[in-house]
């Protein structure tokens, strides 16, 4: 468990359309098997260390005649950003996806200082 001093709590958030593959018959819409879409997300300001990041779907447009499979996650989380990753597999046909994210962590404070040798 993190115990963050409230004057150091930073919260950043965003929303991003990941793809609209139905428009150009892209692989999420036309493909089969394992498929992955990955997008680098930069925080508006860096955290002191890697924050906790939660991602979720805010729009999900799929073909109703196939199985609806998906996995969405934050990977490679660092102080400056993370990779937003969407995966599907099998016969799922995904037209488009929008994801929302929120990051919570400790941020620098004006009273921070370091002694140099």
GUKOLTOR-101027 format. One record per residue: chain; residue in one letter; residue number from 1; x, y negated, z of N, C-alpha, C in turn. Coordinates in Angstrom, 1 decimal, decimal comma. Each point is the difference from the previous one (the first is absolute). Example, Ala and Ser with C-alpha at 12.3 -4.5 7.8 and 13.67 -1.06 7.14 Angstrom:
<atoms>
<atom c="A" r="A" k="1" n_px="13,2" n_py="5,7" n_pz="7,8" ca_px="-0,9" ca_py="-1,2" ca_pz="0,0" c_px="0,9" c_py="-1,2" c_pz="0,0"/>
<atom c="A" r="S" k="2" n_px="-0,4" n_py="-1,1" n_pz="-0,7" ca_px="0,9" ca_py="-1,1" ca_pz="0,0" c_px="-0,8" c_py="-1,1" c_pz="0,8"/>
</atoms>
This chain:
<atoms>
<atom c="A" r="X" k="1" n_px="0,8" n_py="1,2" n_pz="0,0" ca_px="-0,8" ca_py="-1,2" ca_pz="0,0" c_px="0,9" c_py="-1,2" c_pz="0,0"/>
<atom c="A" r="X" k="2" n_px="-0,4" n_py="-1,0" n_pz="-0,8" ca_px="0,7" ca_py="-1,3" ca_pz="0,0" c_px="-0,6" c_py="-0,9" c_pz="1,0"/>
<atom c="A" r="X" k="3" n_px="0,8" n_py="-0,7" n_pz="0,7" ca_px="-0,5" ca_py="-1,0" ca_pz="0,9" c_px="0,6" c_py="-1,4" c_pz="-0,5"/>
<atom c="A" r="X" k="4" n_px="-0,8" n_py="-0,7" n_pz="-0,6" ca_px="0,4" ca_py="-1,2" ca_pz="-0,7" c_px="-0,4" c_py="-1,3" c_pz="0,8"/>
<atom c="A" r="X" k="5" n_px="1,0" n_py="-0,8" n_pz="0,2" ca_px="-0,4" ca_py="-1,3" ca_pz="0,7" c_px="-0,9" c_py="-0,8" c_pz="-1,0"/>
<atom c="A" r="X" k="6" n_px="-1,1" n_py="-0,5" n_pz="0,5" ca_px="-1,0" ca_py="-0,6" ca_pz="-0,9" c_px="0,5" c_py="-1,2" c_pz="-0,8"/>
<atom c="A" r="X" k="7" n_px="1,0" n_py="-0,7" n_pz="0,6" ca_px="0,5" ca_py="-1,1" ca_pz="-0,8" c_px="0,9" c_py="0,4" c_pz="-1,1"/>
<atom c="A" r="X" k="8" n_px="0,3" n_py="1,3" n_pz="-0,1" ca_px="0,8" ca_py="0,6" ca_pz="-1,1" c_px="-0,9" c_py="0,9" c_pz="-0,9"/>
<atom c="A" r="X" k="9" n_px="-1,3" n_py="0,0" n_pz="0,2" ca_px="-0,8" ca_py="0,9" ca_pz="-0,9" c_px="-0,2" c_py="-0,6" c_pz="-1,3"/>
<atom c="A" r="X" k="10" n_px="0,3" n_py="0,7" n_pz="-1,1" ca_px="-0,3" ca_py="-0,5" ca_pz="-1,3" c_px="-0,9" c_py="1,0" c_pz="-0,7"/>
<atom c="A" r="X" k="11" n_px="-1,0" n_py="-0,6" n_pz="-0,7" ca_px="-1,0" ca_py="0,8" ca_pz="-0,8" c_px="0,0" c_py="-0,6" c_pz="-1,4"/>
<atom c="A" r="X" k="12" n_px="0,2" n_py="0,9" n_pz="-1,0" ca_px="0,0" ca_py="-0,3" ca_pz="-1,4" c_px="-1,0" c_py="0,9" c_pz="-0,7"/>
<atom c="A" r="X" k="13" n_px="-0,7" n_py="-0,5" n_pz="-1,0" ca_px="-0,9" ca_py="0,9" ca_pz="-0,7" c_px="-0,1" c_py="-0,4" c_pz="-1,4"/>
<atom c="A" r="X" k="14" n_px="-0,6" n_py="0,9" n_pz="-0,8" ca_px="-0,2" ca_py="-0,2" ca_pz="-1,4" c_px="-1,0" c_py="0,9" c_pz="-0,7"/>
<atom c="A" r="X" k="15" n_px="-0,3" n_py="-0,3" n_pz="-1,2" ca_px="-0,9" ca_py="0,9" ca_pz="-0,8" c_px="0,6" c_py="0,0" c_pz="-1,4"/>
<atom c="A" r="X" k="16" n_px="0,0" n_py="1,2" n_pz="-0,6" ca_px="0,6" ca_py="0,1" ca_pz="-1,4" c_px="-0,7" c_py="1,0" c_pz="-0,8"/>
<atom c="A" r="X" k="17" n_px="-0,4" n_py="-0,4" n_pz="-1,2" ca_px="-0,5" ca_py="1,0" ca_pz="-1,0" c_px="1,3" c_py="0,8" c_pz="-0,5"/>
<atom c="A" r="X" k="18" n_px="-0,1" n_py="1,3" n_pz="0,2" ca_px="1,2" ca_py="0,8" ca_pz="-0,3" c_px="0,0" c_py="0,3" c_pz="-1,5"/>
<atom c="A" r="X" k="19" n_px="-1,1" n_py="0,4" n_pz="-0,6" ca_px="-0,1" ca_py="0,3" ca_pz="-1,4" c_px="-1,4" c_py="-0,1" c_pz="-0,5"/>
<atom c="A" r="X" k="20" n_px="-0,2" n_py="-0,1" n_pz="-1,3" ca_px="-1,3" ca_py="0,1" ca_pz="-0,7" c_px="0,2" c_py="0,8" c_pz="-1,2"/>
<atom c="A" r="X" k="21" n_px="0,2" n_py="1,3" n_pz="0,2" ca_px="0,4" ca_py="0,9" ca_pz="-1,1" c_px="-1,0" c_py="0,3" c_pz="-1,0"/>
<atom c="A" r="X" k="22" n_px="-1,3" n_py="-0,2" n_pz="0,3" ca_px="-1,1" ca_py="0,2" ca_pz="-1,0" c_px="0,1" c_py="-1,0" c_pz="-1,1"/>
<atom c="A" r="X" k="23" n_px="0,6" n_py="-1,1" n_pz="0,2" ca_px="0,1" ca_py="-1,1" ca_pz="-1,1" c_px="0,9" c_py="0,5" c_pz="-1,1"/>
<atom c="A" r="X" k="24" n_px="1,0" n_py="0,8" n_pz="0,2" ca_px="0,9" ca_py="0,3" ca_pz="-1,0" c_px="0,3" c_py="1,6" c_pz="0,0"/>
<atom c="A" r="X" k="25" n_px="-1,0" n_py="0,7" n_pz="0,5" ca_px="0,1" ca_py="1,5" ca_pz="0,1" c_px="1,3" c_py="0,4" c_pz="0,6"/>
<atom c="A" r="X" k="26" n_px="0,4" n_py="-0,6" n_pz="1,1" ca_px="1,2" ca_py="0,3" ca_pz="0,7" c_px="0,0" c_py="1,3" c_pz="0,7"/>
<atom c="A" r="X" k="27" n_px="1,1" n_py="0,5" n_pz="0,5" ca_px="0,1" ca_py="1,3" ca_pz="0,5" c_px="-0,8" c_py="0,4" c_pz="1,2"/>
<atom c="A" r="X" k="28" n_px="-0,3" n_py="-1,0" n_pz="0,9" ca_px="-0,9" ca_py="0,3" ca_pz="1,1" c_px="-1,5" c_py="0,3" c_pz="-0,5"/>
<atom c="A" r="X" k="29" n_px="-0,3" n_py="-0,6" n_pz="-1,1" ca_px="-1,3" ca_py="0,2" ca_pz="-0,6" c_px="-0,1" c_py="1,2" c_pz="-1,0"/>
<atom c="A" r="X" k="30" n_px="1,1" n_py="0,2" n_pz="-0,8" ca_px="0,0" ca_py="1,0" ca_pz="-1,0" c_px="0,8" c_py="1,3" c_pz="0,4"/>
<atom c="A" r="X" k="31" n_px="0,8" n_py="-0,1" n_pz="1,0" ca_px="0,9" ca_py="1,1" ca_pz="0,3" c_px="-0,5" c_py="1,0" c_pz="0,9"/>
<atom c="A" r="X" k="32" n_px="0,7" n_py="1,1" n_pz="0,2" ca_px="-0,3" ca_py="1,1" ca_pz="0,9" c_px="1,3" c_py="0,3" c_pz="0,8"/>
<atom c="A" r="X" k="33" n_px="-0,2" n_py="0,7" n_pz="1,1" ca_px="1,1" ca_py="0,4" ca_pz="0,8" c_px="0,4" c_py="-1,1" c_pz="0,9"/>
<atom c="A" r="X" k="34" n_px="1,2" n_py="0,1" n_pz="0,6" ca_px="0,5" ca_py="-1,0" ca_pz="0,9" c_px="0,3" c_py="-1,3" c_pz="-0,7"/>
<atom c="A" r="X" k="35" n_px="-0,5" n_py="-1,1" n_pz="0,6" ca_px="0,3" ca_py="-1,3" ca_pz="-0,5" c_px="0,2" c_py="-0,9" c_pz="1,2"/>
<atom c="A" r="X" k="36" n_px="0,9" n_py="-1,0" n_pz="-0,2" ca_px="0,3" ca_py="-0,9" ca_pz="1,1" c_px="0,2" c_py="-1,4" c_pz="-0,6"/>
<atom c="A" r="X" k="37" n_px="-0,5" n_py="-1,0" n_pz="0,8" ca_px="0,3" ca_py="-1,4" ca_pz="-0,3" c_px="0,6" c_py="-0,6" c_pz="1,2"/>
<atom c="A" r="X" k="38" n_px="1,1" n_py="-0,8" n_pz="-0,2" ca_px="0,8" ca_py="-0,6" ca_pz="1,1" c_px="0,2" c_py="-1,4" c_pz="-0,3"/>
<atom c="A" r="X" k="39" n_px="-0,2" n_py="-0,9" n_pz="1,1" ca_px="0,1" ca_py="-1,4" ca_pz="-0,2" c_px="0,8" c_py="-0,6" c_pz="1,2"/>
<atom c="A" r="X" k="40" n_px="1,0" n_py="-0,8" n_pz="-0,2" ca_px="0,8" ca_py="-0,6" ca_pz="1,1" c_px="-0,8" c_py="-1,2" c_pz="0,4"/>
<atom c="A" r="X" k="41" n_px="-0,1" n_py="-0,1" n_pz="1,4" ca_px="-0,8" ca_py="-1,2" ca_pz="0,6" c_px="1,0" c_py="-0,7" c_pz="0,9"/>
<atom c="A" r="X" k="42" n_px="0,2" n_py="-1,3" n_pz="-0,2" ca_px="0,8" ca_py="-0,8" ca_pz="0,9" c_px="-0,8" c_py="-0,7" c_pz="1,0"/>
<atom c="A" r="X" k="43" n_px="0,4" n_py="-0,1" n_pz="1,2" ca_px="-0,7" ca_py="-0,8" ca_pz="1,0" c_px="0,3" c_py="-1,4" c_pz="-0,2"/>
<atom c="A" r="X" k="44" n_px="-1,0" n_py="-0,9" n_pz="0,5" ca_px="0,2" ca_py="-1,4" ca_pz="-0,2" c_px="1,2" c_py="-0,6" c_pz="0,7"/>
<atom c="A" r="X" k="45" n_px="0,3" n_py="0,7" n_pz="1,2" ca_px="1,2" ca_py="-0,3" ca_pz="0,7" c_px="0,5" c_py="1,3" c_pz="0,6"/>
<atom c="A" r="X" k="46" n_px="1,4" n_py="0,1" n_pz="0,2" ca_px="0,5" ca_py="1,3" ca_pz="0,6" c_px="-0,4" c_py="0,1" c_pz="1,4"/>
<atom c="A" r="X" k="47" n_px="-0,2" n_py="1,3" n_pz="0,4" ca_px="-0,1" ca_py="0,3" ca_pz="1,4" c_px="1,4" c_py="0,3" c_pz="0,6"/>
<atom c="A" r="X" k="48" n_px="0,1" n_py="0,1" n_pz="1,3" ca_px="1,3" ca_py="0,3" ca_pz="0,7" c_px="0,4" c_py="1,4" c_pz="-0,4"/>
<atom c="A" r="X" k="49" n_px="-0,9" n_py="1,0" n_pz="0,0" ca_px="0,2" ca_py="1,4" ca_pz="-0,3" c_px="-1,2" c_py="0,4" c_pz="-0,9"/>
<atom c="A" r="X" k="50" n_px="0,0" n_py="1,2" n_pz="-0,4" ca_px="-1,1" ca_py="0,6" ca_pz="-0,8" c_px="-1,3" c_py="-0,1" c_pz="0,8"/>
<atom c="A" r="X" k="51" n_px="-1,0" n_py="-0,6" n_pz="-0,5" ca_px="-1,3" ca_py="-0,1" ca_pz="0,7" c_px="-0,8" c_py="1,2" c_pz="-0,2"/>
<atom c="A" r="X" k="52" n_px="-1,1" n_py="0,1" n_pz="0,7" ca_px="-1,0" ca_py="1,1" ca_pz="-0,2" c_px="-0,9" c_py="-0,5" c_pz="-1,2"/>
<atom c="A" r="X" k="53" n_px="-0,1" n_py="0,8" n_pz="-1,0" ca_px="-0,8" ca_py="-0,4" ca_pz="-1,2" c_px="-1,2" c_py="1,0" c_pz="-0,2"/>
<atom c="A" r="X" k="54" n_px="-1,2" n_py="-0,5" n_pz="-0,2" ca_px="-1,1" ca_py="0,8" ca_pz="-0,3" c_px="-0,6" c_py="-0,4" c_pz="-1,3"/>
<atom c="A" r="X" k="55" n_px="-0,2" n_py="1,0" n_pz="-0,9" ca_px="-0,6" ca_py="-0,3" ca_pz="-1,3" c_px="-1,3" c_py="0,7" c_pz="-0,1"/>
<atom c="A" r="X" k="56" n_px="-0,9" n_py="-0,5" n_pz="-0,8" ca_px="-1,3" ca_py="0,6" ca_pz="-0,2" c_px="-0,5" c_py="-0,4" c_pz="-1,4"/>
<atom c="A" r="X" k="57" n_px="-1,0" n_py="0,8" n_pz="-0,5" ca_px="-0,6" ca_py="-0,3" ca_pz="-1,3" c_px="-1,1" c_py="-1,1" c_pz="0,3"/>
<atom c="A" r="X" k="58" n_px="0,0" n_py="-1,0" n_pz="-0,9" ca_px="-1,1" ca_py="-1,0" ca_pz="0,1" c_px="-0,9" c_py="0,1" c_pz="-1,3"/>
<atom c="A" r="X" k="59" n_px="0,5" n_py="0,7" n_pz="-1,0" ca_px="-0,8" ca_py="0,3" ca_pz="-1,2" c_px="0,5" c_py="1,3" c_pz="-0,6"/>
<atom c="A" r="X" k="60" n_px="-1,0" n_py="0,8" n_pz="-0,4" ca_px="0,3" ca_py="1,4" ca_pz="-0,5" c_px="-0,9" c_py="0,2" c_pz="-1,1"/>
<atom c="A" r="X" k="61" n_px="0,4" n_py="0,1" n_pz="-1,3" ca_px="-0,8" ca_py="0,2" ca_pz="-1,1" c_px="0,4" c_py="1,3" c_pz="-0,7"/>
<atom c="A" r="X" k="62" n_px="-0,8" n_py="1,0" n_pz="0,1" ca_px="0,4" ca_py="1,3" ca_pz="-0,5" c_px="-1,1" c_py="0,6" c_pz="-0,9"/>
<atom c="A" r="X" k="63" n_px="0,4" n_py="1,0" n_pz="-0,8" ca_px="-0,9" ca_py="0,8" ca_pz="-0,9" c_px="-0,8" c_py="1,0" c_pz="0,9"/>
<atom c="A" r="X" k="64" n_px="-1,3" n_py="-0,1" n_pz="0,0" ca_px="-0,8" ca_py="0,8" ca_pz="0,9" c_px="-0,1" c_py="1,5" c_pz="-0,4"/>
<atom c="A" r="X" k="65" n_px="0,5" n_py="0,3" n_pz="-1,2" ca_px="-0,1" ca_py="1,4" ca_pz="-0,5" c_px="1,2" c_py="0,8" c_pz="0,3"/>
<atom c="A" r="X" k="66" n_px="1,0" n_py="-0,6" n_pz="0,7" ca_px="1,2" ca_py="0,8" ca_pz="0,4" c_px="0,1" c_py="-0,1" c_pz="1,5"/>
<atom c="A" r="X" k="67" n_px="0,9" n_py="0,8" n_pz="0,6" ca_px="0,3" ca_py="-0,1" ca_pz="1,4" c_px="0,6" c_py="-1,3" c_pz="0,4"/>
<atom c="A" r="X" k="68" n_px="-0,3" n_py="-0,5" n_pz="1,1" ca_px="0,5" ca_py="-1,3" ca_pz="0,5" c_px="1,1" c_py="0,2" c_pz="1,0"/>
<atom c="A" r="X" k="69" n_px="1,3" n_py="-0,1" n_pz="-0,4" ca_px="1,1" ca_py="0,3" ca_pz="0,9" c_px="0,9" c_py="-1,2" c_pz="0,0"/>
<atom c="A" r="X" k="70" n_px="0,4" n_py="-0,4" n_pz="1,2" ca_px="1,0" ca_py="-1,1" ca_pz="0,1" c_px="0,7" c_py="0,1" c_pz="1,3"/>
<atom c="A" r="X" k="71" n_px="1,2" n_py="-0,7" n_pz="0,0" ca_px="0,8" ca_py="-0,2" ca_pz="1,2" c_px="0,6" c_py="-1,3" c_pz="-0,2"/>
<atom c="A" r="X" k="72" n_px="-0,1" n_py="-0,9" n_pz="1,1" ca_px="0,6" ca_py="-1,3" ca_pz="-0,1" c_px="0,8" c_py="-0,2" c_pz="1,3"/>
<atom c="A" r="X" k="73" n_px="1,2" n_py="-0,6" n_pz="-0,2" ca_px="0,9" ca_py="-0,1" ca_pz="1,2" c_px="1,0" c_py="-1,2" c_pz="-0,2"/>
<atom c="A" r="X" k="74" n_px="0,6" n_py="-0,3" n_pz="1,1" ca_px="1,2" ca_py="-1,0" ca_pz="0,0" c_px="1,2" c_py="0,9" c_pz="0,2"/>
<atom c="A" r="X" k="75" n_px="1,0" n_py="-0,2" n_pz="-0,9" ca_px="1,3" ca_py="0,7" ca_pz="0,1" c_px="1,1" c_py="-1,0" c_pz="0,0"/>
<atom c="A" r="X" k="76" n_px="1,2" n_py="0,4" n_pz="0,5" ca_px="1,2" ca_py="-0,8" ca_pz="0,0" c_px="-0,3" c_py="-1,4" c_pz="0,7"/>
<atom c="A" r="X" k="77" n_px="-0,6" n_py="0,0" n_pz="1,1" ca_px="-0,4" ca_py="-1,2" ca_pz="0,7" c_px="1,3" c_py="-0,6" c_pz="0,6"/>
<atom c="A" r="X" k="78" n_px="0,3" n_py="-1,2" n_pz="-0,3" ca_px="1,1" ca_py="-0,7" ca_pz="0,6" c_px="-0,4" c_py="-1,4" c_pz="0,5"/>
<atom c="A" r="X" k="79" n_px="0,9" n_py="-0,8" n_pz="0,5" ca_px="-0,3" ca_py="-1,3" ca_pz="0,5" c_px="-0,5" c_py="-1,0" c_pz="-1,0"/>
<atom c="A" r="X" k="80" n_px="0,3" n_py="0,3" n_pz="-1,3" ca_px="-0,3" ca_py="-1,0" ca_pz="-1,1" c_px="-1,2" c_py="0,5" c_pz="-0,8"/>
<atom c="A" r="X" k="81" n_px="-0,4" n_py="1,3" n_pz="0,1" ca_px="-1,1" ca_py="0,5" ca_pz="-0,9" c_px="-0,1" c_py="1,5" c_pz="0,1"/>
<atom c="A" r="X" k="82" n_px="-0,8" n_py="0,5" n_pz="-1,0" ca_px="-0,2" ca_py="1,5" ca_pz="0,0" c_px="-0,5" c_py="0,4" c_pz="-1,4"/>
<atom c="A" r="X" k="83" n_px="-0,1" n_py="1,3" n_pz="-0,3" ca_px="-0,5" ca_py="0,5" ca_pz="-1,2" c_px="-1,4" c_py="0,4" c_pz="0,3"/>
<atom c="A" r="X" k="84" n_px="-1,0" n_py="-0,5" n_pz="-0,8" ca_px="-1,4" ca_py="0,4" ca_pz="0,0" c_px="-0,1" c_py="1,2" c_pz="-1,0"/>
<atom c="A" r="X" k="85" n_px="-0,5" n_py="1,1" n_pz="0,5" ca_px="0,1" ca_py="1,2" ca_pz="-0,9" c_px="-1,4" c_py="0,6" c_pz="-0,1"/>
<atom c="A" r="X" k="86" n_px="-0,5" n_py="0,3" n_pz="-1,2" ca_px="-1,3" ca_py="0,6" ca_pz="-0,3" c_px="0,3" c_py="1,3" c_pz="-0,8"/>
<atom c="A" r="X" k="87" n_px="-0,6" n_py="1,1" n_pz="0,5" ca_px="0,2" ca_py="1,3" ca_pz="-0,7" c_px="-1,4" c_py="0,6" c_pz="-0,3"/>
<atom c="A" r="X" k="88" n_px="0,0" n_py="0,8" n_pz="-1,1" ca_px="-1,2" ca_py="0,8" ca_pz="-0,3" c_px="0,6" c_py="1,3" c_pz="-0,7"/>
<atom c="A" r="X" k="89" n_px="-0,9" n_py="1,0" n_pz="-0,1" ca_px="0,5" ca_py="1,2" ca_pz="-0,6" c_px="-1,2" c_py="0,8" c_pz="-0,6"/>
<atom c="A" r="X" k="90" n_px="0,2" n_py="1,1" n_pz="-0,6" ca_px="-1,0" ca_py="0,8" ca_pz="-0,6" c_px="-0,7" c_py="-0,7" c_pz="-1,2"/>
<atom c="A" r="X" k="91" n_px="-1,3" n_py="0,2" n_pz="-0,1" ca_px="-0,8" ca_py="-0,6" ca_pz="-1,1" c_px="-0,6" c_py="-1,4" c_pz="0,4"/>
<atom c="A" r="X" k="92" n_px="0,4" n_py="-0,5" n_pz="1,1" ca_px="-0,5" ca_py="-1,4" ca_pz="0,4" c_px="0,3" c_py="-1,0" c_pz="-1,0"/>
<atom c="A" r="X" k="93" n_px="-1,1" n_py="-0,8" n_pz="-0,3" ca_px="0,2" ca_py="-1,1" ca_pz="-1,0" c_px="-0,3" c_py="-1,3" c_pz="0,8"/>
<atom c="A" r="X" k="94" n_px="1,1" n_py="-0,8" n_pz="0,1" ca_px="-0,1" ca_py="-1,2" ca_pz="0,8" c_px="0,0" c_py="-1,2" c_pz="-0,9"/>
<atom c="A" r="X" k="95" n_px="-1,0" n_py="-0,8" n_pz="-0,1" ca_px="-0,1" ca_py="-1,2" ca_pz="-0,9" c_px="0,8" c_py="-1,1" c_pz="0,6"/>
<atom c="A" r="X" k="96" n_px="-0,2" n_py="-0,4" n_pz="1,2" ca_px="0,7" ca_py="-1,1" ca_pz="0,7" c_px="-0,1" c_py="0,1" c_pz="1,5"/>
<atom c="A" r="X" k="97" n_px="1,0" n_py="-0,6" n_pz="0,6" ca_px="0,1" ca_py="0,0" ca_pz="1,5" c_px="0,5" c_py="-1,4" c_pz="0,4"/>
<atom c="A" r="X" k="98" n_px="-0,6" n_py="-0,4" n_pz="1,1" ca_px="0,5" ca_py="-1,2" ca_pz="0,8" c_px="0,3" c_py="0,4" c_pz="1,4"/>
<atom c="A" r="X" k="99" n_px="1,2" n_py="-0,4" n_pz="0,5" ca_px="0,4" ca_py="0,4" ca_pz="1,4" c_px="0,1" c_py="-1,3" c_pz="0,8"/>
<atom c="A" r="X" k="100" n_px="-0,3" n_py="0,1" n_pz="1,3" ca_px="0,2" ca_py="-1,0" ca_pz="1,0" c_px="1,1" c_py="0,5" c_pz="0,9"/>
<atom c="A" r="X" k="101" n_px="0,8" n_py="-0,9" n_pz="0,6" ca_px="1,0" ca_py="0,4" ca_pz="0,9" c_px="0,1" c_py="-1,0" c_pz="1,1"/>
<atom c="A" r="X" k="102" n_px="0,5" n_py="0,4" n_pz="1,2" ca_px="0,3" ca_py="-0,9" ca_pz="1,1" c_px="1,2" c_py="0,5" c_pz="0,7"/>
<atom c="A" r="X" k="103" n_px="0,9" n_py="-0,9" n_pz="0,4" ca_px="1,3" ca_py="0,3" ca_pz="0,6" c_px="0,0" c_py="-0,7" c_pz="1,4"/>
<atom c="A" r="X" k="104" n_px="0,4" n_py="0,7" n_pz="1,0" ca_px="0,1" ca_py="-0,6" ca_pz="1,4" c_px="1,4" c_py="0,3" c_pz="0,5"/>
<atom c="A" r="X" k="105" n_px="0,6" n_py="-1,0" n_pz="0,5" ca_px="1,3" ca_py="0,2" ca_pz="0,6" c_px="0,6" c_py="-1,2" c_pz="0,6"/>
<atom c="A" r="X" k="106" n_px="1,2" n_py="0,2" n_pz="0,5" ca_px="0,7" ca_py="-1,1" ca_pz="0,7" c_px="0,7" c_py="-0,9" c_pz="-1,0"/>
<atom c="A" r="X" k="107" n_px="-0,1" n_py="-1,3" n_pz="0,2" ca_px="0,6" ca_py="-1,0" ca_pz="-0,9" c_px="1,0" c_py="-0,9" c_pz="0,7"/>
<atom c="A" r="X" k="108" n_px="0,9" n_py="-0,6" n_pz="-0,7" ca_px="1,0" ca_py="-0,9" ca_pz="0,7" c_px="-0,7" c_py="-1,1" c_pz="0,7"/>
<atom c="A" r="X" k="109" n_px="0,7" n_py="-0,5" n_pz="1,0" ca_px="-0,6" ca_py="-1,2" ca_pz="0,8" c_px="1,1" c_py="-1,1" c_pz="0,0"/>
<atom c="A" r="X" k="110" n_px="-0,5" n_py="-1,2" n_pz="0,1" ca_px="0,9" ca_py="-1,2" ca_pz="0,0" c_px="1,0" c_py="0,1" c_pz="1,2"/>
<atom c="A" r="X" k="111" n_px="-0,3" n_py="0,7" n_pz="1,0" ca_px="1,0" ca_py="0,1" ca_pz="1,1" c_px="1,0" c_py="1,0" c_pz="-0,1"/>
<atom c="A" r="X" k="112" n_px="0,0" n_py="0,8" n_pz="-1,1" ca_px="1,0" ca_py="1,0" ca_pz="-0,3" c_px="1,3" c_py="-0,6" c_pz="-0,2"/>
<atom c="A" r="X" k="113" n_px="1,1" n_py="0,5" n_pz="0,5" ca_px="1,3" ca_py="-0,4" ca_pz="-0,3" c_px="1,0" c_py="1,1" c_pz="0,4"/>
<atom c="A" r="X" k="114" n_px="1,1" n_py="0,0" n_pz="-0,7" ca_px="1,1" ca_py="1,0" ca_pz="0,2" c_px="1,3" c_py="-0,7" c_pz="0,3"/>
<atom c="A" r="X" k="115" n_px="0,7" n_py="0,7" n_pz="0,8" ca_px="1,4" ca_py="-0,5" ca_pz="0,3" c_px="0,9" c_py="0,6" c_pz="-1,1"/>
<atom c="A" r="X" k="116" n_px="0,9" n_py="-0,8" n_pz="-0,6" ca_px="0,9" ca_py="0,6" ca_pz="-0,9" c_px="1,4" c_py="0,0" c_pz="0,7"/>
<atom c="A" r="X" k="117" n_px="0,8" n_py="1,0" n_pz="-0,5" ca_px="1,3" ca_py="0,1" ca_pz="0,6" c_px="1,1" c_py="-0,7" c_pz="-0,8"/>
</atoms>
